[in-house]
Each structure stands twice: as C-alpha cells, then as structure tokens.
Amino acid sequence: MSQDTNAPPKKRGRPPSEAAQRRALEVAHDILMAEGFGRLTIEAVAARSGVGKPTIYRSWANAQELAMAALTVTPLPEAEAEGATAQAALGRQMRGLVTAFASTRGRQITMALAAADPESEFTKAFRNQVILSSRNAGRAILEQAIARGEITPPLDLEALLDMIYGPVFFRLLVGHRPVSPEFGDAVVATALRAVAR
C-alpha cells in the first residue's frame, strides 16, 4: 500500500495561510471546550475568528473534522525545533494526544466514537484529523531521524507507525486501561528501541 492512501484527501483551491488556520483552530478549540461538540459549527468559528468560511472549508471538510483537529491543537512545538530527537518530538506529540483525550470533552468524544458507525462522518473525521494526521506527523519525525542517522531505517515504516500509535488509539476506543502521559512515553520508548542505533 502506498503512503498516499494514509494521507487525508487534498482540498482544492489556494491553500489557506497558517495564521488563518491557527486562528480558526484556536476559536474552534475554545468553543469545543466551553460549549461542547454540538455547538461547534463552521459558521460559529468563521464569525468569531474572522476567517472566511471558504478558507475554513479548504482545510476541513466539515465541522466534525474541524472539531477533531481543534481537540488536539497544541501550542507551537518547542520539542519539534531543529535538532530535537525523535523520542523528544514523538513524546511531545503523544503527550498532546493523551492530554486532549483525557479532558472532559475528549472523553465525551471517545465515548461517542465507540458507539458510532464506522462509516459515519464523525468516525471518518476522527480517522482523518486524529489518526492519519498523527501518523503523518510521526512519519515526518521518523524520516528526519533516519536522515540524520539517529535511528536505523525500519524494515517497514508503516508497521513502526502502527506500533507507536496503535496502542494509544486502542486504549482510547476499547477503554480497558487508562491512557496516561507515562503510557505514551513508554510506547514511544519501546517502539524506538526496535530501531535504535
């Protein structure tokens, strides 16, 4: 399977500026945390952020996708600065995911996902904006680590990504054990041990 199948579908038109995307995400995050998933609409985000609806739709297909992206939005990553190790960058990303889904809104979304139709827009938004987006960011981190000789090239990069993200999403959706920052750190350390120099 090619890597292209793991990427969210590309939107047509001129790509929105990073500043506009960030404004929309921050406003969406505020609405989601304060008012809940049901109150988050493209119209509300456009009105409060000053970002036009066409600009928002170029980044997110619907309110569900925007909500998923907003749930996991984090401050600009210091750990992903030039020279950060793969363990530091992946650990920071994992802590962001864990923190987002440990919140009240995150737990509500997880419970709704567990009961949702696998082909619903809600589930597709989770797959595109959380699972695939996280994997794509992780792929970039690992490729950079390979290029600078920090880790050895894995036999199968996609399998390594599954080893990193699969346990977290499994626990989120099955709910048999808690998801904690310590668990996220342990997953990253265990996976990277397989490709350590």
N, C-alpha and C positions, 0 to 999 in steps of 0.2 A: 504494500500500500504506500503511495507517495505521501510526502509530508503535506502536500496541498490539501488533502482531504481532511487534515486536522485543523485547518485554519478556518475561522468564521468567514462567511461569504463577503466579498468586497462590495462596497457601496459605490454607486455611480456618482459622477459629478466631481466638482472640485473638493478636495479634502478640507474639512474644517480646520481652523487653527488650533494649536494645542491649548492656547489660552481660553478659547471658546469652549472646547471640550472640558477643560478643567472647571470652568465656571458652571457649566451645566451639571457636571458630576457633583460638585460641592453643594449646589442647590438641591439636587435630587437626593443626596445623602441627608441633608437637613430635613427635607420633607419626609423621607422614609423613617428616620429616627423619631421625629416628633409626632407624625400623624399616621404612620403605618403604610403598608404596601398598597392598600386600596385607594389611598388619596394621591398617590404619585401618578401624575399624568404628564404627557408631553406638553400640553397646554400650560399646566401649572409651572413646570420647570422653565418654559420659554418666558412666561410672564415675569417670574421672579428673578431670572438670571439675566434677562436682556438678550439672550441668544435666540435667534430665529428658529422657528420650527423646522424649516428645511435643513438648517445646519445640524440640528439635533438628529433628524432622521437620516442624515448622511453617515452618522456614527452608530446609531442604534435603530433597529427596525421597528421597535415598539416600546411601550412603557415597561414591559416585563424585562426586556434586555437592559434598558436604562437602569431599572431598579437593581438588577443583579450586579451591573458594573458599579453602581453607586454604593452598594453594600460593602464592596471590597476596596473602595477607593482609600488610598493612604497618602500621607504627606510625601513630598518628593524624596526618593530613597537615597539616604546617605550611604547605605551599605552597598548600593549598586554603582557607586562612583568608580572612576577609573582605578583599576588596581585591586578592587575588592576580591576576595577569594570566592570561589563557587560556594563554599559552605556558608560564608557570611551572607552572600546575596540570596541564596536559596532559603537560608534560615530566616532572613528578614521577611521574605515573601510568605513563607509558611506561617510565621507568627501573625502576619496581617490577615491571612485566611482564617486562622484559628480564632483570632480576636473578633473578626467580623461575624462569624457564625456562632460565637459564644454569647453575643449580645442578644437582648430580648427579641429584636426584630429578626436577627439571624436564626434564632431557634424557631421562631414562628414560620419563617420561610422554609427551614429544613423540614418541619413537620408537614407543611403543605406539600412539599416536594415528594415526601414519602408516600403520600396518598394520591398524587397527581398521575394522570395519564401520561405514559412515556412519550406520546406524540403531541402533547399539548404545547401551546406557545410558551407556557410557564416553564415546562421542562426543557424545551429547546433553548430558551433564554439562559437557563442555568448551564446547559451544556456549552453554549457558545461563549457566554460572558464570564463564566467562572472556570469550568473545567478546561476548555480549549484555550482560553486566554491565559490561564495559569501555566498550562503546558507550553504554550508558545514562548512565554517569558522565560520559563525554565530551560527550554531548548536553547535560547539565545545565550543564557548564562553558561550552560554546559559547553556549547560550541566555542565560546570565548575562552573557557578554561582549558579546553583541548588545544586551541590555537597557541596559547602561551605556555603549554607544557605542564600545566598544573595537575591534570589528570590524564590517564591513558584513554584513548578512544575506546568506547564500549563496543562489544560485539553487535549490539542493537540499541541505538539511541532511544527508539520509541519504547523498548522494554524497560530501559533505565528510567525514563519519564514516568512510566506506569508504576514502577517501584517507588518513586518519590510521591506521586500524587494519589495513586490508588488507595493506599491505606487511610488517608485523611478523608477522602470522599466516601469511602466505605463506612467509616465510623460515623460520619455525618448522617448518612442516609439509613444505616441499619440501627444505629443508636445503642449498640451493645456495650460500648465502653466510651468514656468521656474523651473529648478532643481537647488537648491542653497544649500550651507552648512547649512543654517538656516532651510531649509525644511528637510534636512536629520536629523538634531538634533531633530526637532520636531517629526518626525516619530519614531525615537528610543525612545524618552521620552514617547510618547503616548503609544507605544506598551508595554514598560516595566512597565508602570503604572498598566497594567492589571495583572501583576504577582508580584507586589511589596509586600514586607513583611508589 
